[in-house]
Amino acid sequence: MRNPLHIALDVIAPPRFGRDFRWLLATSVVNNTGDGIVLAAGPLLVASQTHDPFLVSLAITFDYLPWLLFGLVGGVAADRFNRRLLVIGANIVRAVVLVLLAATIVTGSVSIAYVLAAILALGTAEVFADSASSTLMPSIVPRDDLAVGNARMQGTYITLNQLVGPPIGAFLFAIGMAVPFATNAVAFLLGAVLISRISSSVGAIATDPSERRSFVADLLEGLRWLAHHAAMRTLAITIFTFNVTWGAAMGVLVLYSAQHLHLDAVGFGLLTTSAAAGGILATAFYVRLTQRFSLGNIMRVGLVMETLTHLVLAATTSPLVAFGIMFLSGAHGFTWGATANTVRQRAVPNELLGRVGGVMRFAGFGGLVIGTPLGGLIAGQFGITGPFWFAFVGSAILVVLLWRQFAHIAHDEP
């Protein structure tokens, strides 16, 4: 009789995917657990060092900023250097930064300036780690199984980074301010060890150094390919525009929760947890969805659901209704993330995966950077539900404009 743990492992990481996928998934589990711990501990550390709203907002800005500064560079790097080694190096850098941060906390020499510098350094390393790790899947998993593989990876992010990690991080912070950061450092080091077990051929770039061009030339090649590829062009435009509307609404969610739904801090926590719970439920049904419906139609329905999310939040005053729509929104978020990754990995040639992925991330964070302050301005002029009405109207227009473009996105070839 087989061990139940072995049976569960075979369900989560089917043997046909091979050992390399299991090492990649194990790396994701460890890293997302560590990141989830700091997701709660990081803001607590910032709040312990300053009550200045500008400095607090600066911490959030520094978390986004590396993607705008280095997102495109990270994509080029992932197409020029060994991707597996790039992830290992970035993990080691992040571990060192966290160890130094923990040391300043223990010695009492920590300051808001050092915390902000650490956030910027961690974010920069994350750009290169994520740019490289997101390109490994097509070299490991058969093309027809990419949807399943991405669902497993996205599931570890939702479960561990969003749901399990934060309460652990808050608990560890209460035990000792340095503990969660030291724990995350260990997680990154372990992640580096795990991903080093992947076959050395995975992530290797077969290019002649003598034929290598400049970073700018490589970047322009990726941009030209994207501009002439209808499916990926549609995806990039969708990510950017919908992140503007999403950022406008969700950037004021904490104020909306208190002023419109009259929820306390625990209630706001339940609101965000509802979204994470929806994402976890979606993991159980995602493979069935991809078997019954095209990826293009799944993405269409998801964008309609996102549009309706803004409408319901704008119109309701009931916390229960808000919890329910956030639950569905979380299911959409998981489904969209796994589907978008699958579509991109199927369509983009291996040698361009890093650059095209970098552009996608740049578009995503660019949309958030525009949408988030825009939502704040709208709320100041038209009330706290104003950003949600803006997001609903904007998303509805975008759905109409982009609807027909998704007809060809599902199974596009390089």
ABEGO torsion letter per residue (X at the ends): XBBAAAAAAAAABBAAAEAAAAAAAAAAAAAAAAAAAAAAAAAAAAAAABABAAAAAAAAAAAAAAAAAAAAAAAAAAAABBAAAAAAAAAAAAAAAAAAAAAAAAAGABBAAAAAAAAAAAAAAAAAAAAAAAAAAAAABBAAAAAAAAAAAAAAAAAAAAAAAAAAAAAAAAABAAAAAAAAAAAAAAAAAAAAABBAABGBBBBBAAABBBAAAAAAAAAAAAAABAAAAAAAAAAAAAAAAAAAAAAAAAAAAAAAAGBBAAAAAAAAAAAAAAAAAAAAAAAAAAAABBAAAAAAAAAAAAAAAAAAAAABABAAAAAAAAAAAAAAAAAAAAAAAAAAAAABBAAAAAAAAAAAAAAAAAAAAAAAAAAAAAAAAAEAAAAAAAAAAAAAAAAAAAAAAAAAAAABBX
